[in-house]
Amino acid sequence: MNQGIAFVIILTFSVVVFAQAPIESLAAKTQGLALYNQFKSVSAVPYLKKAAESGDHEAQYYLGEALRKNNKYITTEAQNAYEASALQGDIYAMISLSQRDNDLCVAMKNCPAEKKSPAEWSKNALEAATKDAEKGDSEAMYLMYRITGDDKWFEKSAEGGFALSQYYLAAEYREGKGFFLTPSKRAEVIERWMKASAEGGIPQGMLGYAAIQGRKNNWEQFRYWNEKAAMTGYVSAVYGYGSYLAGQSPEYGFKEDLITAYASLSWVLELDGGGGMKEFAQDELPGIAAKMTPEQIEKSKNILMEWKVTRPPLSFFPDKL
């Protein structure tokens, strides 16, 4: 074979292999995160480990989280994953390492060796978050709140547009946090932040805002935001939306759609990692099926197969920290 041609073939093969590596790593990370968010941490570990080995700091962080949750304490492998992520500047990993003094490994007296002390990681996290917050990063402002406990950062983060802060702020005001001259003013502020979080894509905020609209008898908006939340794959919303379509709470005005209801609740059956929603779906599905024809059930199964390809995976959307 001509040496020039051989070189081109080898080079082409190398480029293809090199290009496949990050694609495979991304696919592993995506699958790992999907499983983790369904409370299937044991199943998530192999995928997250593969992505973490490619140097992805977020996969390294979640690998540490999954390993810690599986073992109930920080193991050496979890510690290594957190540190690999933190050394790349991941503030979430730094925060987790800064809180190791509260881990079960302390009581068990088997904490793994560490590159830095929790106090040092706390200092690093504060420095990194401060730097990003000063640039206007609203997520970094939220992390400043988590690091310092200073409410001013919580409020700045919400005002800066970080939707998760907007949701949590609304939820805390709903639970009685803060001072307001009148109950109506509190309700007004709660609604404003809950709406902002819903529009920012937080499914918990969508359901929270839907509930507010329901109390105001605005059933059109209640239905809209419940459906919107279900489309994100948020487990509570998928289950609730399916139940409404099956005829539960007809006063809310959902048009009965047994085919979509059966598909929604059947999807929830896949959640065998925890959360308790699978059991609710198991209880409700037989009653729905009893009102359906075999042809309708088959159509529902086909719809579910299509959803699994076209929609986001089911998720409990747990807090990253």
N, C-alpha and C positions, 0 to 999 in steps of 0.2 A: 504493500500500500504506500502511496506517495506520502512522504513525511508531513507535507503541508496539509493534506486532507485529513491525516490521522490527528494532527494537532487541532484542526477545526472540530472534528468529531468529539475529541476529549474535552475541548473548551465548551462546546455546546452542551455536552452531558453534564459538565460541572455547573454551568449556569442554571440548567434545569433543576438539578439537585439542590443547588443553593436557593433557588426561588421557591422550591417546594417546602423547604425547612420552615420558613416563617409562616407559610400558609397552614402547615400541619400544626405548628405551635399555636396559632390563633384559633384553629378549629378545636384543639384540645382545651384551650383556655375557655372558649365559649361554652363547650359542653360541661367543663368542670364548674363554671360559675352557675350554669343552669341547674345542675344537680345540687350544688351548695345552697342555692336560693330556694330549693325545694326541701331543705332540711335533710338532704341525703349526703352528708359530709363524708361518710365512708366511701361511697361510690365516686364522689368527686375527687378524692385524693389522687388516683392514678393520672387523671387528666390534668389536674393542676400541677402535679409533679413534672409532667412532660413539658408543660408550658413554662414552668419555673426554671427548668434546666436550660431553656433557651435564653434566660436572663430577663424575662418579663417581670418587672418589679411588682405589678399588681397581682399576677399569678403567684408570686412568691409570698406576698402578704396573705392572700386567701388560702394558700397551702398551709401557712402557719396557723391560721384561724381554724381550718378544717381539722388539722392534726390535734390542736389544743382541745377542740370540742369533742373529738372522738375519744381522747384519752382523759378528759376532764382536768388536765393540767398541761403546762408547757413541757414538752419532751425535748430532748436534744435536737431531734429533727425539726420540730416546730421552731425552736430557738434559732436554728441555722437559717430557716426559711425567712423568719422575721428579720434577722440581721442582714441577710442578703438584700432584702427589699429596702430596709432602712439605709443601708450604705449607698443605695442608689438615690436616696433623697425622698423615699416614700414616707410622708408624715404620719400616715395611719399606722405604719409598722413601728415608727419611733414611739408613738403614743402607746401602742400595745406593749412594747418593751419597757416603757417607763412605768408601767403598772404591774410589773412582775412581782413586786413585793406583796401584792394582794393575791397572788396565784396559789393554788392548792399545793404546788410543789414546795412552797415554803413550809407549810405545816407538815408535809411528808418528808421534808429535809432531803429532797433529791433534785433540787433545781440544777439544770445543766450549767456548765461554765459559760461565762458571758464575755463578750468583747468590751462592753462598756457597762457601767452600773446603771440602774434605773434612773438615778438622778442625772447622769450624763445624757441619757437618751431624752429625758424630759427637757433638758436645756437645749439639745439639738432640735427637738420638735418645736419648741417655742421660737427659736431663732429662725427656723425655716418657715414656719407659719407667719411670723411677724413680717418677714421679707416679702412673702407673697401677698399678705393682707395689705401692706403699704402700697402695693401695685394695684389695689382694687379688686383682688380676687375674693369673691364673696364666699367661696367654699373654704378658703384659708381663714376667713373671718369666723366661720362656724367652728373650725378646728381650734382657733384661738379661744373660743368660748369653752370648748371641751377641755382644753389644756388649763386655762386659768379660772374657769367658772365665773368670769366677769360677764354679766348680762349685756353690757354695752356691745360686746362683740356679737352676741346672739342677735340683737336688734339690727346692728349694722349689716350683718350677713343677710337677714331677711330683706332689709331695705335695698341691699345690693343685688337682690334677685335670686339668691340661692333658694330654690323651691323647697328643699327639705327643711331649712330653717324656718321658712314661712309656715310650713305645716306644723312643725313642733311648737312654734310660737303661738299659733292659733290654738293648738291643743292645750298648751299650758295656760293660756288666758281662759280657755273654756273650763279648766279645772280650778280656776280661782286665782291664778297668778296675777300680780300687778294691781294697780289702783285705778279705778274709773269712777267718775262722779256719779254715773247712773248705770243701772243694769243695761239699759238700751245702748249706751255708749260702748259698754263691753261687748255686747252682741254685735254691734256695728263693726268693731275692730276685728273680732273673731271672724266674721263673715268676709271681711276684706282680705285677711291673710289666708283664709282657707280657700277663697276663690283664686288668689294669686298662686297658691301651691298647686291647685287643680289645673290651672292653665299652664303651669310650669311642668306638668307631666307626672306629679306625684299621685299614684293611685289612691293612697290613703286619704289624700287631700280631696280627691274627686268624690269619694264616698262621704267624707266629712261635709263637703259643700252641698252634696245631694241631700244629706240629712237636714241641713239648714233650710234648703228650698222646700223640703217636705213639710217642715214645721210651719212654713209660710203658705202651705197649700199650693205651691207652684209645682204641680205634678209633672208638667212638661219638662222642666229643668231637672227635677228629681230623676225622671226616666233617662234623660239625656246623659247625665253624669254617671249614673249606674252602668249604662251600656258602655260609655267611654272607658270607665275603669275596668270593665270586663274585657275589653279589647286589649288592654295592656297585659293580660294574663294574671292579674292579681287574683289570688285564689279566692279570697272572701267575696270579691266582686263577681267572679265567674260562677261561684256557687249561688250567690244571691240572685244574680240575673237569671240563671236557669230556673230557680225556684219561682221567681216572679212570672216567667213565661209559662210555667206549669200551672199557674192559676192561684199561687199563694198571694195573699193580700191584694185582691182585685181592686180595692179602693185606690190603689196607686195608678191604675189605668193602663197597665201593660196588656197588650193584645196577646191572648193565649197562642202559644206556638210550641206544641209538644215536641216537635222534631228538634228544634233548636234547644229546647229545655233538656231533652234526653242527651243530646250531644254534649252540652255544657257539664251536666252532672256526671256523665260517663268519663269525661276528661279528668275530673277531680279524683276518680278512682285510682289514678296513677300515683297519687301522693301517699306512698307508703313509708315515707321517711319521718313523718311526724306532723304535728299541727292539728290533728283531730278532724280535719275536713272530710277525709275519705269516709269515715264512719257516718257522717251526716248524709253524704251522697248515697251510701249504701242503703240507708234507711228510706230515702225518698224515691229512689229510682223504680222500685217495683210498682209503686202506686202510679207513676207516670206511664210505665210500660203497659200496665193493665188497661189504659185508655187508648193505646196505640195499636195499629195493625202491624203485622210482620213487615209489610212493605215500608211503612213509616219508620220502623226501627232500623231497617236496613239503610234507608236514606239517611237517617241520623248518623249511623256509623260511617257512611261515606263522607258526610260533612265533617265529622271529627277528623278523619284522615286528612282532609284538605286543610283544616285549621292547623294541624301539626306541622304542615309545610309552610303555611303562609302567615301564621301569627306568632307573636313572641311566646316563648315557653312559659308554662305555669310558674309562678313565683310567689313566695310569701313576702318578698321585698324586705328582708331583715336589714336592720341598721348595720352599716358597714363597720361601725365600731361596736 
